[in-house]
Amino acid sequence: MGQANKTLLYAGASRRDLLAGIATGALSLGMTVPSRAQSTLGIDRFMRISTRLCGMRLSSRTFGADILALLSLEFSDAQMSTLADFVETTNDIEVNFRAAGLEPIVSRLVSIWYSGIAPMKNGGERLLTYTDATAWAATGYAKPPSYCAIFGEWAQTPDPPAPGK
């Protein structure tokens, strides 16, 4: 770019004006991109159905909100509400989600809760949590590596399972 063009391009603008313009543009871009998908299901209801589907108490509402946001990007509000209604109204533990057309949602939901990893549309994966993954609590004794209750507990042999389990 020649000197004449540079002068015309920046004529009357100081470095401060340029930086303020860039900051204003970045701020307006950031405000138009939602950080989480919105769902009408609500976090309380989502946590209740997740607890029932996973078969254990789930306590991380932050992790739950992240899962709900990701599922809301992939599945419609109608599908999510149908799942919630189905889970809340059935007494059958061995629910046939496939017949109700809900297997993809249930599979994704339970998989993310237990692994802490969410598959992405581009084919990659996103780690949502490591320490709050439900798989650790499901074993009854395992903890994420580097987490211990008492120093040196990893050197102790775990208790054997109860007879008949």
N, C-alpha and C positions, 0 to 999 in steps of 0.2 A: 504494500500500500504506500503510495507516495506521500510526501510531507503535506501537500495541500489537502489530500483526503483525510489525513489524521487530524489536521487542524479543524476541518469542517465537522468531523465525527464527534470530536470532544469539545467543540467550541462552547464556552460558557459553563462547562461542567467541571467542577472540582473533584478531587479524589473522594471527598466526603459525600458529594452528591451521587457519585457512581456507586459507592459502597451502600449508601442508604437505598438506592434503587434496587440493587441486588438483594439486599435484606428484605425489602418490602415484597419483591417478587417471590422470594423463597418462602416467606411467611404465608403469602396468599396461596401458593401451591400446597403447602403443608396443611392448610385449613380445608382444602377441598378433598384431600385423600383421607378417608376414614381409617382409623387404626384398627377397629374391630367391626366385623359384620354385625348388623343388628338382627336380633331374633325376638319374636313376640313370645317365645316359650318362657323366658325368664330363668334366671340362674337358680332360684330355689327349686322350681319344678324340675329343671334339668338335673340338679344334684339328686333329687329323689328318684327319678327314673334311672339315672346312672348307677346309684347305689343298688337298686333292685336288679339291674342288668348285670352288674359286676359281681353281685353276690356278697358284697362286703361294704362296710362303712367307708365312705369317701369323705375326706375332710378338707382337701385343698380347693377352696372356692376359686382361687386365682387360676389354678390348673383347669378347673371345670369351666371357667369363663373362656379360657383360651380354646378348649375343645369345642364348646358351643359356638364360638365365633368361626372356627374352621368348618364345622359341620354346616353352619348357616351359609357358607360360601358354596358348598357342594349340594346341599339339599334344601328344598323350599320350606317355607314356614308351614305349609299345609302338610308336608311329609313329616316334619318334626312334631307337629301337633298330633297327627295320626299316631305316631310312635308313642308319644306321651299318653294319649288316651288308651291305647292298646295295653301298655304296660300297667297303667293305673287300674284298669278294669278287669284284668284277667287274674285268676287265682292259680292257674296252671304253671308250675315251675318249668316244665318242658314246653314252653310256648313255641308254636310253629310260626316263626317270623317269615319264613319263606312263602308260606301260603298267603300271608297278609301283604306280601310285597315289601316287607321292611328289613329283610336280611342285610342289604347293603349298608343301611344306616346302623343297625345293631352291630354288625361286624366291625365297621369303622370305629364306632364309639367305644366298644369294649377293647379293641386293639390299641387305640390311643391311650386309654386309661391305664392299661396294663404295661405297655411298653414305654410310654412317654414320647413316642415318635409318631409323627403324622406324615403320611404320604402326601406329596404335593402334586398338583396338576401337571407340572412340567416333568414329572418322572422322578424328581429328587425326593428327599425326605427332610423334615424339619424336626429337630429335637426341641420339644416343649419343656420337658423336665427330665431330670435323671434321678434325683433323690426322692421325688414324690411319685414316681411310677408305682402303680399298684402291685406290680409283680413282686416287689420287695416285701410288702406286707403279706402277700398271699402265701408265702412260704412259711411264715410263722417264726422264722429264725434268721433269715438272710437280711443283710443290710447292704446298702451301696458300698463298694470298696472305699476305704478310708474313713468310714463312719463306724464308730463303735461306742458302746455305752460305758464300758470300763476298759482302761488301758490293758492291752494284751489279750482281750477276750477272744480274738481270732485264733489263738493258740489252743483254746479249749475245744474238746470234742462236743458237738451239739448233742442234746438229749435225743435218744432214739424215739421214733414215733410210737404212739400208744398202740397196744395190740388191737388188731382188727382194722387198722387204718391204712 
